[in-house]
Amino acid sequence: MRKFTSFLVVMLFILLAVSSMVESRSLFLKNKESNFNPLDLASILKTRILSKLNIFKDLARYFSLDGSKDDSSRLFDFTPEDISLKDDAFHGSDFFHFTEWWYFDAAFNNGYSIQISIRIMDVFYKSIFLVFTRLDVYKDGELVTHNKEVSDIVSFHASDEEPFVLINKNMGIRGHPGEKEGLFDFYIFLEVGDIKTGLNFHSLTKGWKGETPGSKWVVAAPRAYVEGWIDLGDSRMEVEGIGYHDHNYDVTMLAMLNEGWFWGKINSENYTITWSNIMTTVLEEQPLAVININNGGYVNIEPENLEFNYDNYTYNNGKYIPTSLRLTAKQDNISFDVKMEVEGIHYVTLMGIVKYWRYHVKSVGFIEINDYREQIEEMHMAELVNFF
């Protein structure tokens, strides 16, 4: 029986590969008279195969050949742990080349949203540093203004004891303990291009940290109440809404051995799901999810209890990318089922080489814990990162 099952799996993979090649060639011929790059054929073929793999991935990855679920197919172990403010400070790395960044985003009540990041890159073993500052503003998921600056290490200062980052001596990030024990607050003041902002992030739930292949991940504020202002040209806009903050460090060249990742978060009235799908190779991926409770702690969802499926794709900047996805989970007394539809896409490259799609997604579904169910219907940001 096991030999027959193995044979069946192999034949299914061959069939999906052949059908994907036919579809890709047809699409290529259809578009060859337009501004279609022939080099994109490989990307189309790969994505077609991946989309068909969703049909079989439960059989091929999450189940053993005898049909029982187990955790032996995990690509890595992810175990979130409690954090201190020092975890969100500058870390650096002993690796000869690394990057590290602080990321913030927020969706405001007036339909605007914002994404802020400060990224440092060690070009060559702690001798050449570059600092990348980015500030993007959106309205109803569509880009309003995209602003970025590159500076050298002379203009940059960061504490290794607390989240305190300065750029040009007057801009940056400052973190401090919040009003409730174990929660942190952050103040951001930045001016990039013609956009200036001052925002307070007040954490609503406990932060955590964990490791993924090639990097360390500190989610200092899985959910925060955000209030402040944004200057758009000559006008100042007062804003408030819900935000998120994380910090990645010790991100070395080893991270680029991965295919990339898909990441986002989902909010109900009292719960927040931070999710990701880590693509370690073109054919292997592992989902993860952590649930936070307002004014409380967090629960890790084991990957064998998660299902992550892509439903639709669109061709964007040389690749087919997902535009509809579904995330479901069942673990002990916890379950959720959320459908996410992409409402807006903003494509950029990071450091000139990494493909990055910032999504605005509408999430609809439910989360249930201990027989208490909350509905989900909200808009927030997600991202797709691809190294190849």
Secondary structure in CASP SS format (residue, H / E / C, confidence):
PFRMAT SS
TARGET T0000
AUTHOR 0000-0000-0000
METHOD secondary structure of the structure
MODEL  1
M C 1.00
R H 1.00
K H 1.00
F H 1.00
T H 1.00
S H 1.00
F H 1.00
L H 1.00
V H 1.00
V H 1.00
M H 1.00
L H 1.00
F H 1.00
I H 1.00
L H 1.00
L H 1.00
A H 1.00
V H 1.00
S H 1.00
S H 1.00
M H 1.00
V H 1.00
E H 1.00
S H 1.00
R H 1.00
S H 1.00
L H 1.00
F H 1.00
L H 1.00
K H 1.00
N H 1.00
K C 1.00
E C 1.00
S C 1.00
N C 1.00
F C 1.00
N C 1.00
P C 1.00
L C 1.00
D H 1.00
L H 1.00
A H 1.00
S H 1.00
I H 1.00
L H 1.00
K H 1.00
T H 1.00
R H 1.00
I H 1.00
L H 1.00
S H 1.00
K H 1.00
L H 1.00
N H 1.00
I H 1.00
F H 1.00
K H 1.00
D H 1.00
L H 1.00
A H 1.00
R H 1.00
Y H 1.00
F E 1.00
S C 1.00
L C 1.00
D C 1.00
G C 1.00
S C 1.00
K E 1.00
D C 1.00
D C 1.00
S C 1.00
S C 1.00
R C 1.00
L C 1.00
F C 1.00
D C 1.00
F C 1.00
T C 1.00
P C 1.00
E E 1.00
D C 1.00
I C 1.00
S C 1.00
L H 1.00
K H 1.00
D H 1.00
D H 1.00
A C 1.00
F C 1.00
H C 1.00
G C 1.00
S C 1.00
D C 1.00
F C 1.00
F C 1.00
H C 1.00
F E 1.00
T E 1.00
E E 1.00
W E 1.00
W E 1.00
Y E 1.00
F E 1.00
D E 1.00
A E 1.00
A E 1.00
F E 1.00
N C 1.00
N C 1.00
G C 1.00
Y E 1.00
S E 1.00
I E 1.00
Q E 1.00
I E 1.00
S E 1.00
I E 1.00
R E 1.00
I E 1.00
M E 1.00
D E 1.00
V C 1.00
F C 1.00
Y C 1.00
K C 1.00
S C 1.00
I C 1.00
F E 1.00
L E 1.00
V E 1.00
F E 1.00
T E 1.00
R E 1.00
L E 1.00
D E 1.00
V E 1.00
Y E 1.00
K E 1.00
D C 1.00
G C 1.00
E E 1.00
L E 1.00
V E 1.00
T E 1.00
H E 1.00
N E 1.00
K E 1.00
E E 1.00
V E 1.00
S E 1.00
D E 1.00
I H 1.00
V H 1.00
S H 1.00
F E 1.00
H E 1.00
A E 1.00
S C 1.00
D C 1.00
E C 1.00
E C 1.00
P C 1.00
F E 1.00
V E 1.00
L E 1.00
I E 1.00
N C 1.00
K C 1.00
N C 1.00
M E 1.00
G E 1.00
I E 1.00
R E 1.00
G E 1.00
H E 1.00
P E 1.00
G C 1.00
E C 1.00
K C 1.00
E C 1.00
G C 1.00
L C 1.00
F E 1.00
D E 1.00
F E 1.00
Y E 1.00
I E 1.00
F E 1.00
L E 1.00
E E 1.00
V E 1.00
G C 1.00
D C 1.00
I E 1.00
K E 1.00
T E 1.00
G E 1.00
L E 1.00
N E 1.00
F E 1.00
H E 1.00
S E 1.00
L C 1.00
T C 1.00
K C 1.00
G C 1.00
W E 1.00
K E 1.00
G E 1.00
E E 1.00
T E 1.00
P C 1.00
G C 1.00
S E 1.00
K E 1.00
W E 1.00
V E 1.00
V E 1.00
A E 1.00
A E 1.00
P E 1.00
R E 1.00
A E 1.00
Y E 1.00
V E 1.00
E E 1.00
G E 1.00
W E 1.00
I E 1.00
D E 1.00
L E 1.00
G C 1.00
D C 1.00
S E 1.00
R E 1.00
M E 1.00
E E 1.00
V E 1.00
E E 1.00
G E 1.00
I E 1.00
G E 1.00
Y E 1.00
H E 1.00
D E 1.00
H E 1.00
N E 1.00
Y E 1.00
D E 1.00
V E 1.00
T E 1.00
M H 1.00
L H 1.00
A H 1.00
M H 1.00
L H 1.00
N C 1.00
E C 1.00
G E 1.00
W E 1.00
F E 1.00
W E 1.00
G E 1.00
K E 1.00
I E 1.00
N E 1.00
S C 1.00
E C 1.00
N C 1.00
Y E 1.00
T E 1.00
I E 1.00
T E 1.00
W E 1.00
S E 1.00
N E 1.00
I E 1.00
M E 1.00
T C 1.00
T C 1.00
V C 1.00
L C 1.00
E C 1.00
E E 1.00
Q E 1.00
P E 1.00
L E 1.00
A E 1.00
V E 1.00
I E 1.00
N E 1.00
I E 1.00
N C 1.00
N C 1.00
G C 1.00
G C 1.00
Y E 1.00
V E 1.00
N E 1.00
I E 1.00
E C 1.00
P H 1.00
E H 1.00
N H 1.00
L E 1.00
E E 1.00
F E 1.00
N E 1.00
Y E 1.00
D E 1.00
N E 1.00
Y E 1.00
T E 1.00
Y E 1.00
N E 1.00
N C 1.00
G C 1.00
K E 1.00
Y E 1.00
I E 1.00
P E 1.00
T E 1.00
S E 1.00
L E 1.00
R E 1.00
L E 1.00
T E 1.00
A E 1.00
K E 1.00
Q E 1.00
D C 1.00
N C 1.00
I E 1.00
S E 1.00
F E 1.00
D E 1.00
V E 1.00
K E 1.00
M E 1.00
E E 1.00
V E 1.00
E E 1.00
G E 1.00
I E 1.00
H E 1.00
Y E 1.00
V E 1.00
T E 1.00
L E 1.00
M C 1.00
G C 1.00
I C 1.00
V E 1.00
K E 1.00
Y E 1.00
W E 1.00
R E 1.00
Y E 1.00
H E 1.00
V E 1.00
K E 1.00
S E 1.00
V E 1.00
G E 1.00
F E 1.00
I E 1.00
E E 1.00
I E 1.00
N C 1.00
D C 1.00
Y E 1.00
R E 1.00
E E 1.00
Q E 1.00
I E 1.00
E E 1.00
E E 1.00
M E 1.00
H E 1.00
M E 1.00
A E 1.00
E E 1.00
L E 1.00
V E 1.00
N E 1.00
F C 1.00
F C 1.00
END
